[in-house]
C-alpha cells in the first residue's frame, strides 16, 4: 500500500518544524503531534468545545492535532492550540477568557513541550 502524505505546503512545513524541534529539545510530544498531523485529513481529530469543557481544567494548555468545532459551552479558561478553529469555537473559548493559538505559536512559546496535553 502506498503511503500518503499531506500535499498542503504550509502543513508540510509545520510537520517538518515539529519534527526538528522534537529532536532539538528532546520533546516527544512534538514528534507525536507531527505524526498525527501527517495523517489524512479524514483521520485528524475534531474536538467540540463541550469536549474541551469536560476533559480540561482551569488554566490548562491543550493541543489538538486537528480542528476545534463550536458545539457546546465552556465555563473555564484554557489555552488551546489547534491546526484550525471554527469561528463559533474561537468566540466561545475567548469568551471564557481562554486563548486560541496555532500549533506553531505554541511551539515557539513552549519549545520543550512542558505542561502541554494532547486531546483527541
C-alpha positions, 0 to 999 in steps of 0.5 A: 500500500502506498503511503500518503502524505499531506500535499498542503505546503504550509502543513508540510512545513509545520510537520517538518518544524515539529519534527526538528524541534522534537529532536532539538529539545528532546520533546516527544510530544512534538514528534507525536503531534507531527505524526498525527498531523501527517495523517489524512485529513479524514483521520485528524481529530475534531474536538467540540468545545463541550469536549474541551469543557469536560476533559480540561481544567482551569488554566490548562494548555491543550493541543489538538492535532486537528480542528476545534468545532463550536458545539457546546459551552465552556465555563473555564479558561484554557489555552488551546492550540489547534491546526484550525478553529471554527469561528463559533469555537474561537468566540466561545473559548475567548469568551471564557477568557481562554486563548486560541493559538496555532500549533506553531505559536505554541511551539515557539512559546513552549519549545520543550513541550512542558505542561502541554496535553494532547486531546483527541 
